[in-house]
Amino acid sequence: MSSTVASAEGKLEVHVIGGRNLPNRNRFGKQDSIVELAIGTTRKRTQVDKKGGATPQWNDRLFFSIGGLGKTQLMVRALELDGPHKFDDIGSCVVDLAKIFEEEEVDAIAAVPGGSIFLFAQNAC
């Protein structure tokens, strides 16, 4: 067992700041987008940035419990709201949490196909 996994206890705060150059999934107008984060089976979403287009600004803070083994990756998904409960995938990627466990806070750029999502993550113990 690695010391990184063993030290992954407590709470993680992820500040989802905004996006840049995200592919537009709307045929007409600017897209309404959200970000969904997942650690293990726990999923959380930002608020919708209505008409944020390719450069949405969420400025949302999401909190996760990271106690236990196997929680070493943060799944980042950008989604476009296409109806009351329907989403189109903009892009996704995985962020390795090892650096956060070692340094306690990290600025991260989550590279999704065609664009980027800016995050700040820190242990919130």
C-alpha positions, 0 to 999 in steps of 0.5 A: 500500500502506498503512503499516498493512498494511506494518507487520503483521509478527511475532506477535499475541497474542489473549487471549480473556477471556469472553462476555456475553449470548450466545444459548443454542443449547441447548434444555435446560441451559447451553451448552458454548461455544468461540471460534474466531479466524481470521486469513487461513486460520489458525484457532485455538480456545479450550478449551470452557467447559462449562456456561458458558451465556450468560456463558462464561469462556475466559481463553485466549491464542492466538497468530498469525503476522501476517507478509505482506499481507492479514492485516488482520482477525480473524474471531471466531466463538462456537460451541456444542459439540453433540457430539464434533466438532459445533458450532452457530453462536452468532454471529460478527463481524470485528475490524479489526486496524489499531488493534492495528498502530497502538497495539500493544495493544487491549481489544476487545469483539467484538459478536456477534448478541445478545451480546459477546466480550471480547478483549485483543490485542497485538503479541507480537514 
